[in-house]
Amino acid sequence: MKAGTLIVDSREAVLLESGDVIHSGASVYAEAGEIFAGVKRKPAGGITVFKSVGLGVEDIAAAKLVYDAMSRS
């Protein structure tokens, strides 16, 4: 991970829960939301690693997509 640019779903959650990130000593470049919002630029090249530990809001968004799709059927 140190050789690439590390992007995460939640900096706080990854640094508390993700052993591979913690033990590698890799630094977090940005949260995905920071890149989507334009706060940080997307990496120009090289290796980009995305680490997701999962957030409740992601589960809710996925459930809504499934619900909406099933409601249309």
mmCIF file of the N, C-alpha and C atoms, coordinates in Angstrom:
data_MODEL
# 
_entry.id   MODEL 
# 
loop_
_atom_site.group_PDB 
_atom_site.id 
_atom_site.type_symbol 
_atom_site.label_atom_id 
_atom_site.label_alt_id 
_atom_site.label_comp_id 
_atom_site.label_asym_id 
_atom_site.label_entity_id 
_atom_site.label_seq_id 
_atom_site.pdbx_PDB_ins_code 
_atom_site.Cartn_x 
_atom_site.Cartn_y 
_atom_site.Cartn_z 
_atom_site.occupancy 
_atom_site.B_iso_or_equiv 
_atom_site.pdbx_formal_charge 
_atom_site.auth_seq_id 
_atom_site.auth_comp_id 
_atom_site.auth_asym_id 
_atom_site.auth_atom_id 
_atom_site.pdbx_PDB_model_num 
ATOM 1   N N  . MET A 1 1  ? 0.805   -1.200 0.000   1.00 0.00 ? 1  MET A N  1 
ATOM 2   C CA . MET A 1 1  ? 0.000   0.000  0.000   1.00 0.00 ? 1  MET A CA 1 
ATOM 3   C C  . MET A 1 1  ? 0.847   1.263  0.000   1.00 0.00 ? 1  MET A C  1 
ATOM 4   N N  . LYS A 1 2  ? 2.019   1.190  0.547   1.00 0.00 ? 2  LYS A N  1 
ATOM 5   C CA . LYS A 1 2  ? 2.865   2.380  0.597   1.00 0.00 ? 2  LYS A CA 1 
ATOM 6   C C  . LYS A 1 2  ? 3.276   2.856  -0.791  1.00 0.00 ? 2  LYS A C  1 
ATOM 7   N N  . ALA A 1 3  ? 3.310   1.945  -1.768  1.00 0.00 ? 3  ALA A N  1 
ATOM 8   C CA . ALA A 1 3  ? 3.733   2.305  -3.120  1.00 0.00 ? 3  ALA A CA 1 
ATOM 9   C C  . ALA A 1 3  ? 2.645   3.046  -3.886  1.00 0.00 ? 3  ALA A C  1 
ATOM 10  N N  . GLY A 1 4  ? 1.410   2.984  -3.400  1.00 0.00 ? 4  GLY A N  1 
ATOM 11  C CA . GLY A 1 4  ? 0.303   3.598  -4.114  1.00 0.00 ? 4  GLY A CA 1 
ATOM 12  C C  . GLY A 1 4  ? -0.320  4.737  -3.340  1.00 0.00 ? 4  GLY A C  1 
ATOM 13  N N  . THR A 1 5  ? -1.355  5.300  -3.940  1.00 0.00 ? 5  THR A N  1 
ATOM 14  C CA . THR A 1 5  ? -2.136  6.358  -3.311  1.00 0.00 ? 5  THR A CA 1 
ATOM 15  C C  . THR A 1 5  ? -3.342  5.705  -2.653  1.00 0.00 ? 5  THR A C  1 
ATOM 16  N N  . LEU A 1 6  ? -3.508  5.919  -1.365  1.00 0.00 ? 6  LEU A N  1 
ATOM 17  C CA . LEU A 1 6  ? -4.583  5.272  -0.610  1.00 0.00 ? 6  LEU A CA 1 
ATOM 18  C C  . LEU A 1 6  ? -5.769  6.210  -0.447  1.00 0.00 ? 6  LEU A C  1 
ATOM 19  N N  . ILE A 1 7  ? -6.910  5.756  -0.955  1.00 0.00 ? 7  ILE A N  1 
ATOM 20  C CA . ILE A 1 7  ? -8.171  6.476  -0.823  1.00 0.00 ? 7  ILE A CA 1 
ATOM 21  C C  . ILE A 1 7  ? -9.102  5.575  -0.020  1.00 0.00 ? 7  ILE A C  1 
ATOM 22  N N  . VAL A 1 8  ? -9.837  6.159  0.907   1.00 0.00 ? 8  VAL A N  1 
ATOM 23  C CA . VAL A 1 8  ? -10.678 5.377  1.812   1.00 0.00 ? 8  VAL A CA 1 
ATOM 24  C C  . VAL A 1 8  ? -12.104 5.905  1.825   1.00 0.00 ? 8  VAL A C  1 
ATOM 25  N N  . ASP A 1 9  ? -13.021 5.084  2.336   1.00 0.00 ? 9  ASP A N  1 
ATOM 26  C CA . ASP A 1 9  ? -14.388 5.571  2.499   1.00 0.00 ? 9  ASP A CA 1 
ATOM 27  C C  . ASP A 1 9  ? -14.493 6.457  3.734   1.00 0.00 ? 9  ASP A C  1 
ATOM 28  N N  . SER A 1 10 ? -13.813 6.084  4.800   1.00 0.00 ? 10 SER A N  1 
ATOM 29  C CA . SER A 1 10 ? -13.804 6.872  6.036   1.00 0.00 ? 10 SER A CA 1 
ATOM 30  C C  . SER A 1 10 ? -12.425 6.780  6.676   1.00 0.00 ? 10 SER A C  1 
ATOM 31  N N  . ARG A 1 11 ? -11.738 7.893  6.720   1.00 0.00 ? 11 ARG A N  1 
ATOM 32  C CA . ARG A 1 11 ? -10.386 7.930  7.299   1.00 0.00 ? 11 ARG A CA 1 
ATOM 33  C C  . ARG A 1 11 ? -10.402 7.398  8.732   1.00 0.00 ? 11 ARG A C  1 
ATOM 34  N N  . GLU A 1 12 ? -11.327 7.892  9.536   1.00 0.00 ? 12 GLU A N  1 
ATOM 35  C CA . GLU A 1 12 ? -11.401 7.495  10.945  1.00 0.00 ? 12 GLU A CA 1 
ATOM 36  C C  . GLU A 1 12 ? -11.642 5.994  11.090  1.00 0.00 ? 12 GLU A C  1 
ATOM 37  N N  . ALA A 1 13 ? -12.613 5.464  10.351  1.00 0.00 ? 13 ALA A N  1 
ATOM 38  C CA . ALA A 1 13 ? -12.943 4.043  10.463  1.00 0.00 ? 13 ALA A CA 1 
ATOM 39  C C  . ALA A 1 13 ? -11.798 3.158  9.982   1.00 0.00 ? 13 ALA A C  1 
ATOM 40  N N  . VAL A 1 14 ? -11.171 3.520  8.878   1.00 0.00 ? 14 VAL A N  1 
ATOM 41  C CA . VAL A 1 14 ? -10.065 2.714  8.346   1.00 0.00 ? 14 VAL A CA 1 
ATOM 42  C C  . VAL A 1 14 ? -8.904  2.692  9.329   1.00 0.00 ? 14 VAL A C  1 
ATOM 43  N N  . LEU A 1 15 ? -8.587  3.834  9.916   1.00 0.00 ? 15 LEU A N  1 
ATOM 44  C CA . LEU A 1 15 ? -7.448  3.892  10.833  1.00 0.00 ? 15 LEU A CA 1 
ATOM 45  C C  . LEU A 1 15 ? -7.728  3.202  12.167  1.00 0.00 ? 15 LEU A C  1 
ATOM 46  N N  . LEU A 1 16 ? -8.996  2.930  12.456  1.00 0.00 ? 16 LEU A N  1 
ATOM 47  C CA . LEU A 1 16 ? -9.352  2.189  13.670  1.00 0.00 ? 16 LEU A CA 1 
ATOM 48  C C  . LEU A 1 16 ? -9.563  0.698  13.416  1.00 0.00 ? 16 LEU A C  1 
ATOM 49  N N  . GLU A 1 17 ? -10.064 0.349  12.221  1.00 0.00 ? 17 GLU A N  1 
ATOM 50  C CA . GLU A 1 17 ? -10.539 -1.011 11.978  1.00 0.00 ? 17 GLU A CA 1 
ATOM 51  C C  . GLU A 1 17 ? -9.736  -1.826 10.973  1.00 0.00 ? 17 GLU A C  1 
ATOM 52  N N  . SER A 1 18 ? -8.955  -1.185 10.136  1.00 0.00 ? 18 SER A N  1 
ATOM 53  C CA . SER A 1 18 ? -8.315  -1.902 9.032   1.00 0.00 ? 18 SER A CA 1 
ATOM 54  C C  . SER A 1 18 ? -6.869  -2.254 9.351   1.00 0.00 ? 18 SER A C  1 
ATOM 55  N N  . GLY A 1 19 ? -6.673  -3.481 9.797   1.00 0.00 ? 19 GLY A N  1 
ATOM 56  C CA . GLY A 1 19 ? -5.334  -3.929 10.179  1.00 0.00 ? 19 GLY A CA 1 
ATOM 57  C C  . GLY A 1 19 ? -4.312  -3.808 9.072   1.00 0.00 ? 19 GLY A C  1 
ATOM 58  N N  . ASP A 1 20 ? -4.719  -4.092 7.817   1.00 0.00 ? 20 ASP A N  1 
ATOM 59  C CA . ASP A 1 20 ? -3.746  -4.007 6.728   1.00 0.00 ? 20 ASP A CA 1 
ATOM 60  C C  . ASP A 1 20 ? -3.245  -2.586 6.521   1.00 0.00 ? 20 ASP A C  1 
ATOM 61  N N  . VAL A 1 21 ? -4.104  -1.605 6.705   1.00 0.00 ? 21 VAL A N  1 
ATOM 62  C CA . VAL A 1 21 ? -3.669  -0.208 6.579   1.00 0.00 ? 21 VAL A CA 1 
ATOM 63  C C  . VAL A 1 21 ? -2.837  0.190  7.797   1.00 0.00 ? 21 VAL A C  1 
ATOM 64  N N  . ILE A 1 22 ? -3.312  -0.142 8.969   1.00 0.00 ? 22 ILE A N  1 
ATOM 65  C CA . ILE A 1 22 ? -2.615  0.222  10.207  1.00 0.00 ? 22 ILE A CA 1 
ATOM 66  C C  . ILE A 1 22 ? -1.207  -0.355 10.226  1.00 0.00 ? 22 ILE A C  1 
ATOM 67  N N  . HIS A 1 23 ? -1.072  -1.637 9.930   1.00 0.00 ? 23 HIS A N  1 
ATOM 68  C CA . HIS A 1 23 ? 0.234   -2.298 10.010  1.00 0.00 ? 23 HIS A CA 1 
ATOM 69  C C  . HIS A 1 23 ? 1.168   -1.925 8.868   1.00 0.00 ? 23 HIS A C  1 
ATOM 70  N N  . SER A 1 24 ? 0.616   -1.494 7.740   1.00 0.00 ? 24 SER A N  1 
ATOM 71  C CA . SER A 1 24 ? 1.475   -1.117 6.614   1.00 0.00 ? 24 SER A CA 1 
ATOM 72  C C  . SER A 1 24 ? 2.119   0.247  6.833   1.00 0.00 ? 24 SER A C  1 
ATOM 73  N N  . GLY A 1 25 ? 1.499   1.065  7.678   1.00 0.00 ? 25 GLY A N  1 
ATOM 74  C CA . GLY A 1 25 ? 2.014   2.412  7.889   1.00 0.00 ? 25 GLY A CA 1 
ATOM 75  C C  . GLY A 1 25 ? 1.696   3.358  6.743   1.00 0.00 ? 25 GLY A C  1 
ATOM 76  N N  . ALA A 1 26 ? 0.834   2.917  5.825   1.00 0.00 ? 26 ALA A N  1 
ATOM 77  C CA . ALA A 1 26 ? 0.466   3.757  4.683   1.00 0.00 ? 26 ALA A CA 1 
ATOM 78  C C  . ALA A 1 26 ? -0.314  4.972  5.163   1.00 0.00 ? 26 ALA A C  1 
ATOM 79  N N  . SER A 1 27 ? -0.120  6.078  4.479   1.00 0.00 ? 27 SER A N  1 
ATOM 80  C CA . SER A 1 27 ? -0.880  7.274  4.831   1.00 0.00 ? 27 SER A CA 1 
ATOM 81  C C  . SER A 1 27 ? -2.071  7.402  3.888   1.00 0.00 ? 27 SER A C  1 
ATOM 82  N N  . VAL A 1 28 ? -3.159  7.908  4.421   1.00 0.00 ? 28 VAL A N  1 
ATOM 83  C CA . VAL A 1 28 ? -4.381  8.092  3.645   1.00 0.00 ? 28 VAL A CA 1 
ATOM 84  C C  . VAL A 1 28 ? -4.265  9.400  2.874   1.00 0.00 ? 28 VAL A C  1 
ATOM 85  N N  . TYR A 1 29 ? -4.430  9.322  1.564   1.00 0.00 ? 29 TYR A N  1 
ATOM 86  C CA . TYR A 1 29 ? -4.389  10.521 0.726   1.00 0.00 ? 29 TYR A CA 1 
ATOM 87  C C  . TYR A 1 29 ? -5.692  11.305 0.861   1.00 0.00 ? 29 TYR A C  1 
ATOM 88  N N  . ALA A 1 30 ? -6.822  10.588 0.786   1.00 0.00 ? 30 ALA A N  1 
ATOM 89  C CA . ALA A 1 30 ? -8.114  11.274 0.826   1.00 0.00 ? 30 ALA A CA 1 
ATOM 90  C C  . ALA A 1 30 ? -9.227  10.284 1.090   1.00 0.00 ? 30 ALA A C  1 
ATOM 91  N N  . GLU A 1 31 ? -10.358 10.816 1.522   1.00 0.00 ? 31 GLU A N  1 
ATOM 92  C CA . GLU A 1 31 ? -11.593 10.049 1.545   1.00 0.00 ? 31 GLU A CA 1 
ATOM 93  C C  . GLU A 1 31 ? -12.225 10.191 0.162   1.00 0.00 ? 31 GLU A C  1 
ATOM 94  N N  . ALA A 1 32 ? -12.961 9.182  -0.257  1.00 0.00 ? 32 ALA A N  1 
ATOM 95  C CA . ALA A 1 32 ? -13.608 9.224  -1.572  1.00 0.00 ? 32 ALA A CA 1 
ATOM 96  C C  . ALA A 1 32 ? -14.489 10.465 -1.704  1.00 0.00 ? 32 ALA A C  1 
ATOM 97  N N  . GLY A 1 33 ? -15.198 10.808 -0.644  1.00 0.00 ? 33 GLY A N  1 
ATOM 98  C CA . GLY A 1 33 ? -16.064 11.986 -0.675  1.00 0.00 ? 33 GLY A CA 1 
ATOM 99  C C  . GLY A 1 33 ? -15.312 13.276 -0.935  1.00 0.00 ? 33 GLY A C  1 
ATOM 100 N N  . GLU A 1 34 ? -14.073 13.367 -0.456  1.00 0.00 ? 34 GLU A N  1 
ATOM 101 C CA . GLU A 1 34 ? -13.256 14.558 -0.702  1.00 0.00 ? 34 GLU A CA 1 
ATOM 102 C C  . GLU A 1 34 ? -12.921 14.691 -2.185  1.00 0.00 ? 34 GLU A C  1 
ATOM 103 N N  . ILE A 1 35 ? -12.698 13.565 -2.841  1.00 0.00 ? 35 ILE A N  1 
ATOM 104 C CA . ILE A 1 35 ? -12.403 13.593 -4.278  1.00 0.00 ? 35 ILE A CA 1 
ATOM 105 C C  . ILE A 1 35 ? -13.670 13.923 -5.059  1.00 0.00 ? 35 ILE A C  1 
ATOM 106 N N  . PHE A 1 36 ? -14.799 13.290 -4.702  1.00 0.00 ? 36 PHE A N  1 
ATOM 107 C CA . PHE A 1 36 ? -16.064 13.557 -5.395  1.00 0.00 ? 36 PHE A CA 1 
ATOM 108 C C  . PHE A 1 36 ? -16.480 15.017 -5.258  1.00 0.00 ? 36 PHE A C  1 
ATOM 109 N N  . ALA A 1 37 ? -16.222 15.616 -4.095  1.00 0.00 ? 37 ALA A N  1 
ATOM 110 C CA . ALA A 1 37 ? -16.610 17.006 -3.837  1.00 0.00 ? 37 ALA A CA 1 
ATOM 111 C C  . ALA A 1 37 ? -15.615 18.011 -4.406  1.00 0.00 ? 37 ALA A C  1 
ATOM 112 N N  . GLY A 1 38 ? -14.481 17.534 -4.914  1.00 0.00 ? 38 GLY A N  1 
ATOM 113 C CA . GLY A 1 38 ? -13.479 18.434 -5.475  1.00 0.00 ? 38 GLY A CA 1 
ATOM 114 C C  . GLY A 1 38 ? -12.551 19.046 -4.445  1.00 0.00 ? 38 GLY A C  1 
ATOM 115 N N  . VAL A 1 39 ? -12.627 18.587 -3.200  1.00 0.00 ? 39 VAL A N  1 
ATOM 116 C CA . VAL A 1 39 ? -11.747 19.092 -2.144  1.00 0.00 ? 39 VAL A CA 1 
ATOM 117 C C  . VAL A 1 39 ? -10.317 18.629 -2.390  1.00 0.00 ? 39 VAL A C  1 
ATOM 118 N N  . LYS A 1 40 ? -10.178 17.390 -2.859  1.00 0.00 ? 40 LYS A N  1 
ATOM 119 C CA . LYS A 1 40 ? -8.870  16.826 -3.219  1.00 0.00 ? 40 LYS A CA 1 
ATOM 120 C C  . LYS A 1 40 ? -8.925  16.408 -4.678  1.00 0.00 ? 40 LYS A C  1 
ATOM 121 N N  . ARG A 1 41 ? -7.794  16.511 -5.354  1.00 0.00 ? 41 ARG A N  1 
ATOM 122 C CA . ARG A 1 41 ? -7.719  16.063 -6.748  1.00 0.00 ? 41 ARG A CA 1 
ATOM 123 C C  . ARG A 1 41 ? -7.576  14.547 -6.792  1.00 0.00 ? 41 ARG A C  1 
ATOM 124 N N  . LYS A 1 42 ? -8.123  13.961 -7.850  1.00 0.00 ? 42 LYS A N  1 
ATOM 125 C CA . LYS A 1 42 ? -7.920  12.525 -8.016  1.00 0.00 ? 42 LYS A CA 1 
ATOM 126 C C  . LYS A 1 42 ? -6.458  12.288 -8.359  1.00 0.00 ? 42 LYS A C  1 
ATOM 127 N N  . PRO A 1 43 ? -5.918  11.149 -7.964  1.00 0.00 ? 43 PRO A N  1 
ATOM 128 C CA . PRO A 1 43 ? -4.511  10.861 -8.251  1.00 0.00 ? 43 PRO A CA 1 
ATOM 129 C C  . PRO A 1 43 ? -4.240  10.890 -9.754  1.00 0.00 ? 43 PRO A C  1 
ATOM 130 N N  . ALA A 1 44 ? -3.107  11.463 -10.134 1.00 0.00 ? 44 ALA A N  1 
ATOM 131 C CA . ALA A 1 44 ? -2.768  11.635 -11.549 1.00 0.00 ? 44 ALA A CA 1 
ATOM 132 C C  . ALA A 1 44 ? -2.365  10.334 -12.227 1.00 0.00 ? 44 ALA A C  1 
ATOM 133 N N  . GLY A 1 45 ? -1.740  9.450  -11.512 1.00 0.00 ? 45 GLY A N  1 
ATOM 134 C CA . GLY A 1 45 ? -1.289  8.211  -12.134 1.00 0.00 ? 45 GLY A CA 1 
ATOM 135 C C  . GLY A 1 45 ? -0.743  7.275  -11.083 1.00 0.00 ? 45 GLY A C  1 
ATOM 136 N N  . GLY A 1 46 ? -0.140  6.219  -11.530 1.00 0.00 ? 46 GLY A N  1 
ATOM 137 C CA . GLY A 1 46 ? 0.400   5.246  -10.593 1.00 0.00 ? 46 GLY A CA 1 
ATOM 138 C C  . GLY A 1 46 ? -0.686  4.350  -10.044 1.00 0.00 ? 46 GLY A C  1 
ATOM 139 N N  . ILE A 1 47 ? -0.380  3.709  -8.955  1.00 0.00 ? 47 ILE A N  1 
ATOM 140 C CA . ILE A 1 47 ? -1.298  2.759  -8.329  1.00 0.00 ? 47 ILE A CA 1 
ATOM 141 C C  . ILE A 1 47 ? -2.198  3.493  -7.345  1.00 0.00 ? 47 ILE A C  1 
ATOM 142 N N  . THR A 1 48 ? -3.501  3.271  -7.464  1.00 0.00 ? 48 THR A N  1 
ATOM 143 C CA . THR A 1 48 ? -4.458  3.819  -6.510  1.00 0.00 ? 48 THR A CA 1 
ATOM 144 C C  . THR A 1 48 ? -5.140  2.651  -5.813  1.00 0.00 ? 48 THR A C  1 
ATOM 145 N N  . VAL A 1 49 ? -5.164  2.692  -4.489  1.00 0.00 ? 49 VAL A N  1 
ATOM 146 C CA . VAL A 1 49 ? -5.805  1.647  -3.695  1.00 0.00 ? 49 VAL A CA 1 
ATOM 147 C C  . VAL A 1 49 ? -7.005  2.265  -2.990  1.00 0.00 ? 49 VAL A C  1 
ATOM 148 N N  . PHE A 1 50 ? -8.182  1.623  -3.119  1.00 0.00 ? 50 PHE A N  1 
ATOM 149 C CA . PHE A 1 50 ? -9.363  2.065  -2.391  1.00 0.00 ? 50 PHE A CA 1 
ATOM 150 C C  . PHE A 1 50 ? -9.641  1.061  -1.288  1.00 0.00 ? 50 PHE A C  1 
ATOM 151 N N  . LYS A 1 51 ? -9.733  1.544  -0.067  1.00 0.00 ? 51 LYS A N  1 
ATOM 152 C CA . LYS A 1 51 ? -10.018 0.688  1.089   1.00 0.00 ? 51 LYS A CA 1 
ATOM 153 C C  . LYS A 1 51 ? -11.355 1.107  1.679   1.00 0.00 ? 51 LYS A C  1 
ATOM 154 N N  . SER A 1 52 ? -12.270 0.165  1.737   1.00 0.00 ? 52 SER A N  1 
ATOM 155 C CA . SER A 1 52 ? -13.585 0.425  2.301   1.00 0.00 ? 52 SER A CA 1 
ATOM 156 C C  . SER A 1 52 ? -13.825 -0.521 3.466   1.00 0.00 ? 52 SER A C  1 
ATOM 157 N N  . VAL A 1 53 ? -14.184 0.030  4.595   1.00 0.00 ? 53 VAL A N  1 
ATOM 158 C CA . VAL A 1 53 ? -14.542 -0.813 5.733   1.00 0.00 ? 53 VAL A CA 1 
ATOM 159 C C  . VAL A 1 53 ? -16.054 -0.868 5.904   1.00 0.00 ? 53 VAL A C  1 
ATOM 160 N N  . GLY A 1 54 ? -16.756 -0.109 5.108   1.00 0.00 ? 54 GLY A N  1 
ATOM 161 C CA . GLY A 1 54 ? -18.208 -0.122 5.141   1.00 0.00 ? 54 GLY A CA 1 
ATOM 162 C C  . GLY A 1 54 ? -18.773 0.885  6.125   1.00 0.00 ? 54 GLY A C  1 
ATOM 163 N N  . LEU A 1 55 ? -19.772 1.597  5.674   1.00 0.00 ? 55 LEU A N  1 
ATOM 164 C CA . LEU A 1 55 ? -20.448 2.601  6.494   1.00 0.00 ? 55 LEU A CA 1 
ATOM 165 C C  . LEU A 1 55 ? -21.946 2.331  6.444   1.00 0.00 ? 55 LEU A C  1 
ATOM 166 N N  . GLY A 1 56 ? -22.624 2.656  7.497   1.00 0.00 ? 56 GLY A N  1 
ATOM 167 C CA . GLY A 1 56 ? -24.070 2.463  7.549   1.00 0.00 ? 56 GLY A CA 1 
ATOM 168 C C  . GLY A 1 56 ? -24.794 3.165  6.414   1.00 0.00 ? 56 GLY A C  1 
ATOM 169 N N  . VAL A 1 57 ? -24.340 4.336  6.050   1.00 0.00 ? 57 VAL A N  1 
ATOM 170 C CA . VAL A 1 57 ? -24.989 5.093  4.982   1.00 0.00 ? 57 VAL A CA 1 
ATOM 171 C C  . VAL A 1 57 ? -24.877 4.351  3.647   1.00 0.00 ? 57 VAL A C  1 
ATOM 172 N N  . GLU A 1 58 ? -23.792 3.604  3.445   1.00 0.00 ? 58 GLU A N  1 
ATOM 173 C CA . GLU A 1 58 ? -23.656 2.802  2.224   1.00 0.00 ? 58 GLU A CA 1 
ATOM 174 C C  . GLU A 1 58 ? -24.697 1.685  2.210   1.00 0.00 ? 58 GLU A C  1 
ATOM 175 N N  . ASP A 1 59 ? -24.936 1.075  3.354   1.00 0.00 ? 59 ASP A N  1 
ATOM 176 C CA . ASP A 1 59 ? -25.949 0.022  3.457   1.00 0.00 ? 59 ASP A CA 1 
ATOM 177 C C  . ASP A 1 59 ? -27.341 0.576  3.173   1.00 0.00 ? 59 ASP A C  1 
ATOM 178 N N  . ILE A 1 60 ? -27.627 1.761  3.697   1.00 0.00 ? 60 ILE A N  1 
ATOM 179 C CA . ILE A 1 60 ? -28.935 2.386  3.480   1.00 0.00 ? 60 ILE A CA 1 
ATOM 180 C C  . ILE A 1 60 ? -29.121 2.723  2.009   1.00 0.00 ? 60 ILE A C  1 
ATOM 181 N N  . ALA A 1 61 ? -28.097 3.269  1.370   1.00 0.00 ? 61 ALA A N  1 
ATOM 182 C CA . ALA A 1 61 ? -28.185 3.609  -0.052  1.00 0.00 ? 61 ALA A CA 1 
ATOM 183 C C  . ALA A 1 61 ? -28.417 2.361  -0.897  1.00 0.00 ? 61 ALA A C  1 
ATOM 184 N N  . ALA A 1 62 ? -27.720 1.280  -0.583  1.00 0.00 ? 62 ALA A N  1 
ATOM 185 C CA . ALA A 1 62 ? -27.901 0.028  -1.325  1.00 0.00 ? 62 ALA A CA 1 
ATOM 186 C C  . ALA A 1 62 ? -29.312 -0.520 -1.123  1.00 0.00 ? 62 ALA A C  1 
ATOM 187 N N  . ALA A 1 63 ? -29.805 -0.469 0.104   1.00 0.00 ? 63 ALA A N  1 
ATOM 188 C CA . ALA A 1 63 ? -31.154 -0.956 0.391   1.00 0.00 ? 63 ALA A CA 1 
ATOM 189 C C  . ALA A 1 63 ? -32.198 -0.138 -0.366  1.00 0.00 ? 63 ALA A C  1 
ATOM 190 N N  . LYS A 1 64 ? -31.997 1.172  -0.455  1.00 0.00 ? 64 LYS A N  1 
ATOM 191 C CA . LYS A 1 64 ? -32.939 2.027  -1.183  1.00 0.00 ? 64 LYS A CA 1 
ATOM 192 C C  . LYS A 1 64 ? -32.939 1.692  -2.668  1.00 0.00 ? 64 LYS A C  1 
ATOM 193 N N  . LEU A 1 65 ? -31.770 1.457  -3.237  1.00 0.00 ? 65 LEU A N  1 
ATOM 194 C CA . LEU A 1 65 ? -31.702 1.079  -4.652  1.00 0.00 ? 65 LEU A CA 1 
ATOM 195 C C  . LEU A 1 65 ? -32.465 -0.219 -4.909  1.00 0.00 ? 65 LEU A C  1 
ATOM 196 N N  . VAL A 1 66 ? -32.298 -1.194 -4.037  1.00 0.00 ? 66 VAL A N  1 
ATOM 197 C CA . VAL A 1 66 ? -33.003 -2.470 -4.185  1.00 0.00 ? 66 VAL A CA 1 
ATOM 198 C C  . VAL A 1 66 ? -34.503 -2.261 -4.012  1.00 0.00 ? 66 VAL A C  1 
ATOM 199 N N  . TYR A 1 67 ? -34.890 -1.508 -3.001  1.00 0.00 ? 67 TYR A N  1 
ATOM 200 C CA . TYR A 1 67 ? -36.308 -1.242 -2.747  1.00 0.00 ? 67 TYR A CA 1 
ATOM 201 C C  . TYR A 1 67 ? -36.949 -0.549 -3.945  1.00 0.00 ? 67 TYR A C  1 
ATOM 202 N N  . ASP A 1 68 ? -36.285 0.492  -4.455  1.00 0.00 ? 68 ASP A N  1 
ATOM 203 C CA . ASP A 1 68 ? -36.824 1.227  -5.603  1.00 0.00 ? 68 ASP A CA 1 
ATOM 204 C C  . ASP A 1 68 ? -36.950 0.322  -6.827  1.00 0.00 ? 68 ASP A C  1 
ATOM 205 N N  . ALA A 1 69 ? -35.950 -0.517 -7.063  1.00 0.00 ? 69 ALA A N  1 
ATOM 206 C CA . ALA A 1 69 ? -35.995 -1.433 -8.207  1.00 0.00 ? 69 ALA A CA 1 
ATOM 207 C C  . ALA A 1 69 ? -37.137 -2.432 -8.058  1.00 0.00 ? 69 ALA A C  1 
ATOM 208 N N  . MET A 1 70 ? -37.330 -2.941 -6.861  1.00 0.00 ? 70 MET A N  1 
ATOM 209 C CA . MET A 1 70 ? -38.402 -3.909 -6.627  1.00 0.00 ? 70 MET A CA 1 
ATOM 210 C C  . MET A 1 70 ? -39.776 -3.240 -6.706  1.00 0.00 ? 70 MET A C  1 
ATOM 211 N N  . SER A 1 71 ? -39.860 -1.982 -6.309  1.00 0.00 ? 71 SER A N  1 
ATOM 212 C CA . SER A 1 71 ? -41.129 -1.257 -6.358  1.00 0.00 ? 71 SER A CA 1 
ATOM 213 C C  . SER A 1 71 ? -41.577 -1.024 -7.798  1.00 0.00 ? 71 SER A C  1 
ATOM 214 N N  . ARG A 1 72 ? -40.613 -0.892 -8.710  1.00 0.00 ? 72 ARG A N  1 
ATOM 215 C CA . ARG A 1 72 ? -40.932 -0.680 -10.125 1.00 0.00 ? 72 ARG A CA 1 
ATOM 216 C C  . ARG A 1 72 ? -41.341 -1.978 -10.821 1.00 0.00 ? 72 ARG A C  1 
ATOM 217 N N  . SER A 1 73 ? -41.018 -3.103 -10.227 1.00 0.00 ? 73 SER A N  1 
ATOM 218 C CA . SER A 1 73 ? -41.307 -4.408 -10.872 1.00 0.00 ? 73 SER A CA 1 
ATOM 219 C C  . SER A 1 73 ? -42.758 -4.797 -10.745 1.00 0.00 ? 73 SER A C  1 
# 
